[in-house]
C-alpha cells in the first residue's frame, strides 16, 4: 500500500494547513457568523460542535478525502465480515457482534461460523445469573443473599465496567454494591475487603486465560480471605469466573458451570459488551445493560452508514489526525463536565493509547508521522482549579474535548445551569483569549490600581482548539453509544495511519522483564543479567 503521506490527498491537506498556520480562531469566528452552523453536526439528539477547532469549512472535505484514500469503508467491510484484521495475532475483531441484537440482526461469521448463537447464549446466562442474584436466589455458603460484588480484573477486564458502573450510578440496583479491584498493590484489595462480610460477598474473577499475574494474585488473596472465614467448600458459592480456561477455573475451585465465556475475537479494551460487563449488569440490572448494548448498536449503524462528513466517529478521527499531523498538537485534554463520567479519561487513555500508541505500520515499516496525542483529563469543574491555568497561559498548544449533558443525572436545584455555564465559558475563553489592550481596558473599567503593571499578567493567548459534545442525558443507551463512538474513532485512525489498532505488544515487554526479575527480588536467584540501576534497586529491597 502507498503510504498515505505520499498521496496527493495528504499533500492537499498539508498545503491547506500551511495557509491556516497564522490564523487565530477569534478571527475565524469574526469573519464567518455562520461558523457554528457550518461546523457542527447532529445525530439524533446529540450535538458535536467542531467550530472551535482550528479548521474552516473547507478543511473537513479535504480530510474526508483521506477517509476514501485509506479505504475506511473497505476496512469496515473486512471487520464486519470477520476477517483477521488484527493481523499480528491473526484474529478477527468483532466486538460489534456482542451488541448485534434484535430481530433484524444478521449473522456475523468467523471462519465461516456464525458467532451469534454463542453470543446470545452467554447473554442469556448473564441474564439468568443477574436475576438470581437480584432476587436473592443465589445465596452464599451460609444461606444469606449477596449484598456485595467484587470484580477482580485488570485493564480491559476492569476499566470498562468500572467506568460504566460509576457513570450509571444513578441507575444502580438497590441493596447491591459493586466494587472493583485491579492493582497488584495489596492496598487495593485490602481496603476493599475491609468493609465487607464474607458471608454476603461474591467475587467475579475476570481473566480470559486465568493466568494474568495481577488478577490471579488478587484472586488467591481474596480466596484466602473467604476460606479463612467460611472454609474451602465456600468457594463455589462465592466465586464465579469470566474466562475461557475452564480447566484453570476448576482448579481454582470455581464450578465451570459458573464460568462465563468470551472469545479471542474480543480484545480486552473492547470487551465491556461481553461477559466482562457482568459486574455492570449486576450493578444496574440486565435490562439496563441491554439498553447499553442497544445504544452501542445504534452508534454502530450510524458509523457503518453515514458519510464521513456526517459521521461522528469519522469526524472525531479526522480532526484528531488534523491536530496531530498537520498542526502539531501532541496532547488532548478530555474534560467531561460530569462527575459521573469521572473515569472516562482513564478509560479512553487505555482505549486510544493502547490501540494507537504505535509507530510501526501494517507493513512493518515506520508510519512516518506522529500518531495519537497523549490523552489525559479530569472532570470539570475540578480541573479548573488544577490544570486549566496551564491550558490558558502555559504556552503549550493542545486540544481539548468537552463533554456535557443537557439534563443532569442528579437534578439538584441550582447545580446544572452553573455547570453548563462553566463548560461553555472555558471553551470560549480557550478559543478567543484576551489581548493586552482588552486586559488593560477591563482593569481600568474596574478601577484597579496599576493597570499597566497588571495587564501583561491577564493576557490570554487563546487559539486553543476544542471540541464540545453535547449529550441529551447520561443513561445506559447514551453511554453505550458514547463508548462505541470512541471505539469506531480508534478503528478509523488505525486505518488512516495504517496501524493494527488491536494488538498491544508494548504491554507485553515489561511483563516479560518483571517475570525474570521476580526470582531475584524474592531471593530465589542471583542478581545478574540486568543493568546496574535495576541490580541496585533489587539489592536495596532485599533483606
C-alpha positions in Angstrom: 0.0 0.0 0.0 1.2 3.5 -0.8 1.8 5.3 2.5 -0.9 7.9 2.9 1.7 10.6 3.5 2.7 10.2 -0.2 -0.7 10.6 -1.6 -2.0 13.8 -3.4 -4.8 14.0 -0.8 -2.3 14.3 2.0 -0.3 16.9 0.2 -3.5 18.9 -0.4 -4.2 18.9 3.4 -0.6 20.0 4.1 -1.0 23.0 1.8 -4.3 23.9 3.4 -2.8 23.6 6.9 0.0 25.9 5.9 -2.5 28.6 4.9 -4.1 28.4 8.3 -0.9 28.4 10.3 -1.1 32.1 11.4 -4.9 32.5 11.6 -6.4 32.9 15.1 -9.7 31.3 16.0 -11.2 34.6 17.1 -10.6 35.9 13.6 -12.2 32.8 12.0 -15.3 33.5 14.1 -15.3 37.2 13.4 -15.2 36.6 9.6 -17.9 33.9 9.5 -21.0 34.4 11.5 -22.3 31.0 10.3 -19.3 29.1 11.5 -21.2 27.2 14.3 -23.9 26.1 11.9 -21.4 25.0 9.3 -19.1 23.1 11.6 -21.5 21.4 14.0 -23.2 18.0 13.3 -26.3 16.5 14.9 -27.1 12.8 15.4 -30.4 12.0 16.9 -30.4 14.5 19.9 -26.6 14.7 20.1 -24.7 17.8 19.1 -21.0 17.7 18.1 -19.5 21.2 17.8 -16.3 21.4 15.9 -16.4 25.2 15.3 -13.8 25.9 17.9 -11.3 23.6 16.1 -8.6 25.4 14.0 -10.3 24.4 10.8 -12.5 26.1 8.2 -15.5 24.6 6.3 -13.0 23.7 3.6 -10.9 21.6 5.9 -13.3 18.7 6.6 -13.9 17.8 2.9 -10.1 17.6 2.4 -9.7 15.4 5.4 -12.7 13.3 4.2 -10.6 12.6 1.0 -8.1 10.8 3.3 -11.0 8.6 4.6 -11.5 7.4 1.0 -7.9 7.2 0.1 -7.2 4.9 3.1 -10.3 2.9 2.1 -12.0 3.1 5.5 -15.3 1.7 4.1 -13.4 -1.3 2.8 -11.8 -1.9 6.2 -15.2 -1.6 7.8 -16.5 -4.3 5.5 -13.5 -6.5 6.4 -14.2 -6.1 10.1 -17.9 -6.9 9.7 -17.0 -10.0 7.6 -14.9 -11.4 10.4 -11.6 -11.1 8.6 -8.5 -11.3 10.8 -7.8 -7.5 10.7 -5.7 -7.9 13.9 -3.0 -9.2 11.6 -0.2 -9.7 14.1 -2.3 -12.1 16.1 -4.3 -13.4 13.2 -7.6 -12.6 14.9 -10.9 -11.2 13.9 -12.1 -8.0 15.6 -15.8 -8.4 16.4 -16.8 -6.6 19.5 -19.6 -5.3 17.3 -21.1 -8.8 17.4 -21.6 -8.5 21.1 -24.3 -5.9 20.5 -25.6 -7.2 17.2 -29.1 -7.9 18.8 -32.7 -7.6 17.7 -35.0 -9.2 15.2 -33.1 -7.7 12.2 -29.6 -8.8 13.4 -27.7 -10.5 10.6 -25.3 -13.4 11.2 -21.7 -12.5 11.9 -19.2 -15.1 10.9 -15.6 -16.0 11.9 -14.0 -18.7 9.6 -17.4 -19.4 8.2 -19.1 -20.0 11.5 -21.9 -17.7 12.8 -20.8 -16.4 16.3 -24.2 -15.0 17.2 -25.6 -18.2 18.8 -22.7 -18.3 21.3 -23.1 -14.6 22.0 -26.8 -14.9 22.7 -26.2 -18.0 24.9 -23.7 -16.1 27.1 -26.1 -13.1 27.3 -28.9 -15.4 28.4 -26.7 -17.0 31.0 -25.8 -13.5 32.3 -29.4 -12.5 32.4 -30.4 -15.6 34.5 -27.4 -15.1 36.8 -28.3 -11.4 37.4 -31.9 -12.3 38.1 -30.9 -14.9 40.6 -28.6 -12.5 42.5 -31.1 -9.6 42.4 -33.9 -11.9 43.6 -31.9 -13.3 46.4 -32.0 -16.8 44.9 -28.2 -17.0 44.6 -27.1 -17.3 48.2 -23.7 -17.7 49.8 -22.4 -20.7 51.7 -24.3 -19.7 54.9 -27.6 -19.2 53.1 -27.5 -15.4 53.1 -28.2 -13.3 49.9 -25.4 -11.4 48.2 -25.1 -7.8 49.2 -21.6 -7.0 47.7 -19.9 -8.0 44.4 -16.2 -7.6 43.9 -14.9 -7.7 40.4 -11.2 -8.7 40.2 -9.6 -8.0 36.8 -7.2 -5.5 35.3 -7.0 -3.4 32.1 -9.9 -4.2 29.8 -11.4 -6.6 32.4 -11.6 -3.7 34.9 -11.7 -0.2 33.4 -14.7 -0.6 31.1 -17.2 -2.0 33.6 -15.7 0.2 36.4 -16.1 3.3 34.4 -19.6 2.4 33.3 -20.7 1.4 36.8 -19.7 4.9 38.1 -21.2 6.6 35.0 -24.6 4.9 35.6 -24.6 5.1 39.4 -28.0 6.9 39.2 -29.4 3.7 37.8 -27.9 1.2 40.2 -29.9 -1.6 41.7 -30.8 -1.1 45.4 -29.3 -3.4 48.0 -26.3 -4.4 45.9 -22.9 -2.8 45.9 -20.4 -3.4 43.2 -16.6 -2.9 43.9 -13.6 -3.2 41.7 -10.1 -4.4 42.5 -7.3 -4.2 39.9 -4.0 -3.1 41.3 -1.4 -5.7 42.3 -0.6 -3.4 45.3 -2.2 -5.2 48.2 -3.7 -1.9 49.4 -6.3 -2.1 46.6 -7.8 -5.5 47.7 -7.2 -5.0 51.5 -9.1 -1.7 51.6 -12.0 -3.1 49.6 -12.4 -6.2 51.7 -12.1 -4.2 55.0 -15.8 -3.2 54.9 -17.2 -6.5 53.5 -18.8 -9.6 55.1 -17.5 -12.9 53.6 -21.0 -14.4 54.1 -22.6 -11.9 51.7 -19.8 -11.2 49.2 -19.5 -12.6 45.7 -16.3 -12.4 43.6 -16.1 -12.2 39.9 -12.6 -13.2 38.6 -12.2 -11.8 35.1 -9.3 -13.2 33.1 -9.5 -14.8 29.7 -6.6 -17.1 30.3 -6.9 -17.3 34.1 -3.1 -16.6 34.3 -2.9 -12.7 34.4 -0.5 -12.1 37.2 -2.2 -9.2 38.9 -5.7 -10.7 38.7 -4.7 -14.1 39.9 -2.7 -12.8 42.8 -5.7 -10.8 43.9 -8.0 -13.8 43.4 -5.8 -16.0 45.5 -5.7 -13.5 48.3 -9.5 -13.0 48.1 -10.0 -16.8 48.2 -7.8 -16.9 51.3 -9.8 -14.2 52.9 -13.0 -16.1 52.2 -11.9 -19.6 53.2 -10.3 -18.2 56.4 -13.8 -17.2 57.5 -16.0 -19.8 55.8 -13.8 -22.8 54.8 -12.7 -24.2 51.5 -16.1 -25.5 50.5 -17.5 -22.0 50.4 -15.6 -21.0 47.3 -18.2 -22.4 44.9 -20.9 -20.2 46.2 -18.8 -17.0 46.4 -16.7 -17.1 43.2 -17.7 -17.0 39.5 -15.3 -16.5 36.6 -15.3 -14.7 33.2 -12.8 -16.9 31.3 -12.4 -19.5 28.6 -9.8 -21.5 30.6 -12.2 -23.9 32.2 -9.6 -26.3 33.5 -7.8 -23.5 35.4 -11.2 -22.2 36.6 -12.0 -25.6 38.1 -8.5 -25.9 39.6 -9.1 -22.6 41.4 -12.3 -24.1 43.0 -14.9 -22.5 40.8 -17.6 -24.7 39.2 -17.1 -24.4 35.4 -20.8 -24.1 35.1 -20.3 -20.7 36.8 -17.9 -19.5 34.2 -19.0 -17.0 31.6 -17.2 -17.3 28.2 -15.8 -14.8 25.8 -13.7 -15.2 22.7 -10.4 -14.3 21.2 -12.0 -12.0 18.7 -12.9 -9.7 21.6 -10.0 -7.5 22.5 -9.7 -6.7 26.2 -10.2 -2.9 25.8 -13.3 -3.6 23.6 -14.8 -6.2 25.9 -17.3 -4.3 28.1 -20.1 -5.6 25.9 -19.2 -9.3 26.7 -19.4 -11.2 29.9 -16.7 -8.8 31.1 -19.7 -6.5 31.6 -21.2 -8.9 34.2 -20.4 -6.6 37.2 -22.0 -3.7 35.4 -25.1 -5.8 34.6 -25.3 -6.7 38.3 -24.9 -3.1 39.3 -27.6 -1.6 37.0 -29.8 -4.6 36.1 -29.8 -6.7 33.0 -32.5 -4.7 31.2 -30.4 -1.6 31.5 -27.3 -3.5 30.4 -29.3 -4.4 27.3 -30.1 -0.7 26.8 -26.3 -0.1 26.9 -25.9 -2.7 24.1 -28.7 -1.1 22.1 -27.0 2.3 22.3 -23.8 0.8 21.1 -25.6 -0.9 18.2 -27.2 2.4 17.2 -23.8 4.0 17.0 -22.5 1.0 15.0 -25.2 1.6 12.4 -24.5 5.3 12.3 -20.8 4.6 11.7 -21.4 2.0 9.1 -23.9 4.0 7.0 -23.3 7.8 7.5 -21.0 9.6 5.1 -17.8 10.9 6.7 -18.9 14.5 7.0 -22.0 13.4 8.9 -20.4 10.6 10.8 -19.5 11.3 14.4 -16.7 8.8 14.9 -15.2 9.7 11.5 -15.2 13.4 12.2 -13.6 12.9 15.6 -10.9 10.8 13.9 -10.3 13.2 11.1 -10.0 16.1 13.5 -7.6 14.1 15.7 -5.5 13.4 12.6 -5.5 17.1 11.6 -4.4 18.2 15.1 -1.7 15.5 15.4 -0.2 15.6 11.9 -1.0 19.0 10.4 -0.9 21.5 13.3 1.3 19.5 15.6 -0.8 19.2 18.8 0.7 16.5 20.9 -1.7 16.2 23.7 -5.5 16.2 24.1 -7.3 17.1 27.4 -10.6 15.1 27.8 -12.8 17.2 30.0 -16.2 15.7 30.9 -18.4 18.2 32.7 -20.0 15.3 34.5 -18.8 13.8 37.8 -20.4 10.5 36.7 -18.0 10.4 33.7 -15.1 10.9 36.0 -13.4 7.7 34.9 -13.9 8.3 31.2 -10.5 10.0 30.7 -8.8 6.9 32.2 -10.9 4.6 30.1 -10.1 6.4 26.9 -6.4 6.5 27.8 -6.5 2.8 27.6 -8.8 2.5 24.6 -6.9 5.1 22.5 -3.3 5.0 23.7 -3.1 1.2 23.9 -4.6 0.9 20.5 -2.8 3.7 18.6 0.4 4.3 20.6 2.5 2.7 17.9 4.9 3.8 15.2 5.2 0.6 13.0 2.5 0.1 10.4 0.8 -3.0 9.0 3.7 -3.5 6.5 6.3 -3.5 9.3 7.6 0.0 8.4 7.6 3.3 10.3 4.3 5.2 9.9 6.3 8.4 9.1 4.2 10.9 11.1 3.1 11.4 14.7 0.2 9.1 15.7 -2.1 9.5 18.7 -1.6 12.5 21.0 -1.3 11.9 24.7 -4.8 11.6 26.2 -5.4 12.9 29.8 -8.1 14.8 31.7 -10.2 15.3 34.7 -13.9 16.2 35.2 -15.0 19.8 35.2 -15.2 21.8 37.3 -12.5 20.2 39.4 -9.9 20.6 36.7 -10.5 24.3 36.5 -8.9 24.5 39.9 -6.0 22.3 39.0 -4.5 22.5 35.4 -6.6 25.0 33.5 -4.0 27.6 34.3 -1.6 25.8 32.0 -4.3 25.4 29.3 -4.9 29.2 29.3 -1.5 30.7 29.9 1.1 27.8 29.9 2.3 28.4 26.3 1.6 24.9 25.2 -0.6 24.3 22.2 -3.0 21.4 22.8 -6.6 20.4 22.0 -9.5 20.0 24.4 -12.6 17.9 24.3 -15.6 18.9 26.4 -18.4 16.5 27.1 -21.6 17.7 28.9 -25.3 16.7 29.1 -28.3 19.0 28.6 -30.0 17.5 31.6 -28.3 16.1 34.8 -28.5 12.6 36.1 -28.7 14.0 39.6 -31.0 17.1 39.3 -30.2 19.1 42.4 -31.6 22.6 42.1 -29.0 25.3 41.1 -26.2 22.9 40.1 -26.6 22.1 36.4 -27.0 25.6 35.0 -23.8 26.6 36.7 -22.0 23.5 35.3 -23.2 24.3 31.8 -22.1 27.9 32.2 -18.6 26.8 33.3 -18.2 24.3 30.4 -19.2 26.7 27.7 -17.2 29.6 29.2 -14.0 27.5 29.3 -14.2 26.5 25.6 -15.0 30.2 24.7 -12.1 31.5 26.7 -9.6 29.0 25.3 -10.8 29.9 21.8 -10.7 33.7 21.9 -8.3 34.6 24.6 -7.8 38.1 25.8 -5.4 40.7 24.4 -3.3 43.2 26.4 -5.5 46.1 25.3 -8.6 44.2 26.4 -7.0 43.3 29.7 -5.9 47.0 30.3 -9.4 48.3 29.5 -11.0 45.8 31.8 -8.7 46.8 34.6 -9.3 50.5 34.1 -13.1 50.0 34.0 -12.9 48.2 37.3 -10.8 50.9 38.8 -7.9 48.6 39.5 -4.7 50.1 40.7 -1.7 50.0 38.4 -3.5 48.6 35.3 -0.3 48.9 33.2 1.5 46.7 35.7 -1.2 44.0 35.9 -2.3 43.9 32.2 0.5 41.6 31.0 -0.4 39.0 33.6 -4.0 39.0 32.4 -3.3 38.3 28.7 -4.7 35.0 27.4 -3.3 33.9 24.0 -6.4 31.9 23.2 -6.4 30.0 19.9 -6.5 26.7 21.8 -8.8 24.4 19.8 -11.6 22.4 21.3 -14.5 20.1 20.5 -17.7 20.1 22.5 -20.0 17.1 22.6 -23.4 17.9 24.0 -25.4 14.8 25.0 -29.1 14.8 25.9 -28.6 12.9 29.2 -26.4 10.2 30.7 -28.3 7.0 30.6 -27.4 3.4 29.6 -28.4 3.9 25.9 -26.4 7.2 25.6 -23.4 5.7 27.4 -23.4 2.7 25.1 -23.4 5.0 22.1 -20.7 7.2 23.5 -18.3 4.3 24.1 -19.0 2.8 20.7 -18.3 6.2 19.1 -14.8 6.3 20.6 -14.2 2.6 19.6 -15.0 3.5 16.0 -12.9 6.6 16.2 -10.0 4.3 17.2 -10.7 1.9 14.3 -10.8 4.8 11.8 -7.5 6.3 13.0 -5.9 2.8 12.8 -6.9 2.6 9.2 -5.8 6.2 8.4 -2.4 5.6 9.9 -2.3 2.0 8.5 -1.8 0.6 12.0 -3.0 -2.6 13.7 -5.1 -0.9 16.4 -6.0 -4.2 18.1 -2.7 -5.7 19.3 -0.6 -4.4 22.2 2.9 -5.8 22.1 4.2 -2.8 24.1 2.3 -4.1 27.1 4.0 -7.5 27.0 7.6 -6.4 27.1 7.5 -5.0 30.7 5.7 -8.2 31.8 8.4 -10.4 30.4 11.1 -8.4 32.3 9.0 -8.4 35.5 8.8 -12.2 35.4 12.6 -12.5 35.1 13.1 -10.1 38.0 10.7 -11.7 40.4 13.0 -14.6 41.5 15.8 -12.1 42.2 13.5 -9.9 44.3 12.3 -13.0 46.2 15.8 -14.0 46.9 15.5 -17.2 44.9 18.0 -16.3 42.2 21.2 -14.3 42.0 21.0 -10.7 40.9 22.6 -11.0 37.5 22.0 -10.3 33.8 20.5 -6.8 34.5 21.7 -3.2 34.3 23.4 -1.7 37.3 20.4 0.5 38.2 18.0 -2.4 38.2 20.5 -4.5 40.2 20.9 -1.7 42.7 17.2 -1.3 43.2 16.7 -5.0 43.7 19.5 -5.2 46.2 18.1 -2.3 48.1 14.8 -4.2 48.5 16.3 -7.5 49.7 16.9 -8.2 53.4 
